[in-house]
Amino acid sequence: MTDRNQTRRITELGIGDFESADALKRRQDDLRERLKASIWFRNRSKALAQCTTSHCGSAKCLEVCAFANWRRRLEEIPAAYQLIKKTNGPLYEVRVVRGIWARPIGDLWKVSIAAAKQLNRRALDNVYIPELVAFGTFKVSVAPEHMEPHWICEIHQIVAEAEKTDLEKAFFTSVSREKYDSSVGITKVENIGQTISDVLTADLKGWQHPLWPDGSPAKPKKAHREEFYQWLLSLSLGERMIRYGCDRYLNRLNKKPRTVHAKIHKPRPNPIWLIPYMFGEREQPLRGFSKDQKR
C-alpha cells in the first residue's frame, strides 16, 4: 500500500492532526541543527538529510528520525484500530507517571525504559484478564514552569477489556517519599482513531497533568531538544513502544488464564512448654508482704 493510500486511511479514521511532510522536514532540520556539533552524529546527519516520507536515507531506520517514526505510525495506527475493533470490553486511555522514573535535566540518558515496561506488565498481570490488550508509548516531557526543572516520564497507553476499577487498583499507589510526584489518569475513550494517534505520538512536548488537560504546558527549549535528540540516538526504532497481549504487529495473542494459587499462611505454633512461666499462671507474692507471711 502506498503512502498516499495509507494517509487516506488515517483521514478516514477521524485523525485530523496527522503530521504533514513540511512539519516533518522542519523537525528533521531542527534535529540536524541541534546536533551539528556532535562529531559522532556527523556521519548520520548526511543520511538523515536524504530521508523523506517515501525514502529512508540510512541503511537502518533510527528512532531519532522524524520520517521513520511517521512511517511507523502510518502502519501501526490502522493495525491498532483493527485490534481495538476485535475487543468487546471497555476501552480506556491510561497515563501512568512515576516519580521514580523522573530525571533531572541533563540526566535523561539514565532513564530506564525496561523498568517502566516491567512495572506496567506487572500491573496488568494483576488484573487477571487473559483477553486484556494494551499498547502505547513511553514518553518523556518537560516539567511545567512552576515545578523544579526535570524530565517527566510516563506510559501513555490504551487498555481494552478491563474495568476502570480494576485499572485503578493495579496502577494507583500509596503516598511515597519520592522527590517527584506520581500520577495516574484513566479516562474513557470517545474517539478511537484520534486517541490511537495521540497514544502513538512521542514527540517532545511540555507535560500536561492528566486531570488538567487544558493547562498551558512549558515549551521545550533548544537545550531540551538537544538532550532529547541525543537520548533518541541511543534507542533502536520502536524501543519506546508498549505492548501487552499482542505481538509487534499488533496481532492479538492467545493467552491462557492465569492460575491463582491461594496462599495458605502457616499457623503460629502455641508454645505450651512456656505456659508455666506465663503471666498469671503461677501465684505471685503480694507487695509489702514477705514470702512466709500469710495473705
C-alpha positions in Angstrom: 0.0 0.0 0.0 1.4 3.4 -1.0 1.8 6.3 1.5 -1.0 8.2 -0.2 -3.4 5.3 0.4 -2.3 4.9 4.0 -2.7 8.6 4.6 -6.2 8.4 3.2 -6.9 5.6 5.7 -5.7 7.7 8.5 -8.0 10.5 7.5 -11.0 8.1 7.4 -10.3 7.1 11.0 -11.0 10.7 12.1 -7.5 11.8 12.8 -7.1 15.5 11.8 -3.7 16.4 13.2 -1.5 13.9 11.4 1.8 15.5 10.5 2.5 16.8 7.1 5.7 16.4 5.1 6.6 20.0 5.8 6.3 19.6 9.5 8.5 16.5 9.4 11.1 18.3 7.4 11.2 21.2 9.9 11.7 18.7 12.8 14.4 16.9 10.9 16.2 20.2 10.2 15.9 21.1 13.9 17.5 17.7 14.8 20.4 18.3 12.5 20.9 21.9 13.7 20.9 20.9 17.4 23.3 18.0 17.0 25.7 19.6 14.4 28.4 20.0 17.0 28.4 16.2 17.7 31.3 14.5 15.9 29.6 11.1 16.2 26.4 12.5 14.7 28.0 14.0 11.5 28.0 10.7 9.6 24.4 10.1 10.4 23.5 13.7 9.6 24.1 13.3 5.9 21.9 10.2 5.8 19.1 11.9 7.7 19.2 14.8 5.3 18.1 12.5 2.5 15.1 11.0 4.4 11.6 11.7 3.0 8.2 10.3 3.6 8.8 7.6 1.0 12.6 7.2 1.2 15.0 6.2 4.0 18.5 7.7 3.7 20.0 5.4 6.2 20.7 1.6 5.9 18.6 1.1 9.0 15.9 3.4 10.4 16.7 5.3 13.5 14.4 6.2 16.4 15.6 9.8 16.2 14.4 10.2 12.6 11.1 12.1 12.3 10.3 10.4 9.0 11.0 6.9 10.4 8.5 7.5 13.3 6.0 8.9 10.8 6.1 5.8 8.6 5.9 3.5 11.7 2.8 5.3 13.0 1.3 5.2 9.5 1.5 1.4 9.6 0.6 0.9 13.3 -2.5 3.1 13.5 -4.7 1.0 11.2 -3.4 -2.2 12.8 -4.2 -0.8 16.3 -7.6 0.2 15.1 -8.4 -3.3 13.8 -7.1 -4.7 17.1 -9.4 -2.5 19.1 -12.4 -3.4 17.0 -11.9 -7.0 17.8 -12.3 -6.4 21.5 -15.6 -6.5 23.4 -14.9 -4.9 26.7 -14.5 -1.3 27.8 -11.8 0.9 26.4 -9.7 3.4 28.5 -6.9 5.8 27.9 -4.3 5.3 30.7 -1.5 7.7 31.6 0.9 6.5 34.3 3.6 8.8 35.8 6.0 7.6 38.4 8.2 9.9 40.4 11.0 7.3 40.4 11.2 7.4 36.6 11.8 11.2 36.5 15.3 12.5 35.9 16.9 15.9 36.4 17.7 18.0 33.3 21.0 16.6 31.9 20.4 13.1 33.1 17.9 11.9 30.5 20.3 9.2 29.4 19.8 7.5 32.8 16.1 6.8 32.1 15.2 3.1 32.2 12.5 2.1 29.7 12.8 -1.5 30.7 11.9 -0.7 34.3 8.8 1.2 33.2 7.7 -1.7 31.0 8.2 -4.2 33.7 6.1 -2.2 36.2 3.4 -1.8 33.5 3.4 -5.5 32.7 3.1 -6.5 36.4 0.3 -4.1 36.9 -1.7 -5.5 34.0 -0.9 -9.1 35.1 -2.5 -8.3 38.4 -5.8 -7.6 36.6 -6.1 -11.4 35.8 -7.9 -10.9 32.4 -6.5 -13.2 29.6 -8.3 -11.1 26.9 -6.8 -7.8 28.1 -4.7 -6.0 25.4 -2.8 -2.7 25.7 -0.5 -0.7 23.5 1.1 2.7 23.8 4.4 4.6 24.1 6.9 5.5 26.8 7.2 9.3 26.6 9.4 12.0 28.2 8.2 15.6 28.6 9.5 18.8 30.1 8.1 19.6 33.5 5.8 22.7 33.9 7.4 26.0 34.8 6.0 26.1 38.3 7.9 22.9 39.1 11.6 22.1 39.5 13.2 21.6 36.1 13.3 17.9 35.3 12.1 15.3 32.8 8.7 13.7 33.5 8.5 10.1 32.2 5.2 8.4 31.6 3.5 5.5 29.9 0.7 6.6 27.7 -1.4 3.7 26.5 -4.9 2.3 25.6 -6.2 -0.6 27.6 -9.1 -2.8 26.4 -11.2 -5.5 28.1 -10.6 -4.2 31.7 -12.9 -2.2 34.0 -11.8 1.2 35.4 -11.9 -0.1 39.0 -9.5 -2.9 38.2 -7.1 -0.5 36.5 -7.3 1.9 39.4 -6.3 -1.0 41.8 -3.5 -2.0 39.5 -1.9 1.4 38.9 -2.7 3.6 41.9 -0.1 3.6 44.6 0.0 4.9 48.1 1.8 8.1 49.0 5.5 7.7 48.7 8.6 9.7 49.7 9.8 10.2 46.2 11.3 13.6 45.2 8.9 13.9 42.3 5.2 13.3 42.2 3.4 10.3 40.7 0.0 10.5 39.0 -2.4 8.2 37.1 -5.1 9.3 34.7 -7.8 6.9 33.4 -10.4 8.2 31.0 -12.9 6.5 28.7 -12.0 6.6 25.0 -14.5 8.6 23.0 -12.7 9.0 19.6 -10.9 5.8 18.9 -8.9 7.0 15.9 -7.7 10.2 17.5 -6.8 8.6 20.8 -4.7 5.9 19.0 -2.9 8.7 17.2 -2.3 10.6 20.4 -1.0 7.5 22.2 1.4 6.6 19.5 2.8 10.1 19.1 6.0 10.5 21.1 7.4 14.0 20.1 8.9 16.2 22.7 6.3 18.4 24.4 5.6 20.1 27.6 3.9 17.9 30.1 0.2 18.3 31.0 -1.4 16.7 34.1 -4.0 14.0 33.2 -6.6 15.7 35.4 -6.0 19.2 33.9 -5.5 18.7 30.2 -6.4 22.3 29.4 -3.4 23.8 31.2 -0.6 25.7 29.5 2.4 23.3 29.1 6.0 24.5 29.1 7.7 25.0 25.7 10.8 22.9 25.3 13.9 25.0 24.8 16.8 24.3 22.5 18.8 22.7 25.2 15.9 20.4 26.0 15.5 19.4 22.3 19.3 18.7 22.0 19.3 16.4 25.1 16.1 14.7 23.8 17.7 14.0 20.4 20.9 12.7 21.9 18.8 10.3 24.0 16.9 9.1 20.9 20.2 8.3 19.2 20.8 5.6 21.7 17.5 3.9 21.1 16.5 1.5 18.4 13.4 2.1 16.3 10.3 1.2 18.2 12.1 0.7 21.6 9.6 3.1 23.3 6.6 1.1 22.2 4.4 -0.6 24.9 2.6 -3.8 24.0 0.6 -6.2 26.2 -1.4 -9.1 24.9 -0.3 -8.5 21.3 2.8 -9.0 19.2 5.0 -6.4 17.4 2.5 -6.3 14.5 -0.4 -5.7 17.0 -1.9 -9.1 16.4 -3.8 -10.5 19.4 -2.1 -13.3 21.3 -4.0 -16.3 22.7 -3.2 -16.3 26.4 -4.2 -18.9 28.9 -5.9 -17.8 32.1 -3.5 -17.3 34.9 -3.8 -19.8 37.8 -4.4 -18.0 41.1 -2.9 -20.0 43.9 -4.3 -19.3 47.3 -1.6 -18.5 49.8 -2.1 -20.5 53.0 -0.4 -19.0 56.0 1.3 -21.4 58.3 -0.3 -21.2 61.8 1.8 -19.9 64.5 2.7 -22.7 67.0 1.4 -22.4 70.6 4.5 -22.6 72.9 2.8 -24.9 75.5 6.2 -25.5 77.2 6.2 -21.9 78.3 2.8 -21.9 79.9 4.2 -22.3 83.5 6.2 -19.2 83.0 3.5 -17.0 81.5 2.0 -14.1 83.4 -0.9 -15.2 85.6 -0.1 -18.9 85.6 1.7 -19.0 88.9 1.0 -17.4 92.3 2.7 -14.2 92.8 3.6 -12.7 96.3 1.7 -9.5 97.3 3.7 -6.3 97.6 4.5 -5.4 101.1 4.3 -9.0 102.5 7.2 -11.4 103.0 7.1 -14.8 101.4 6.4 -16.6 104.7 3.7 -14.2 105.9 0.2 -15.3 105.1 -2.0 -13.1 102.9 
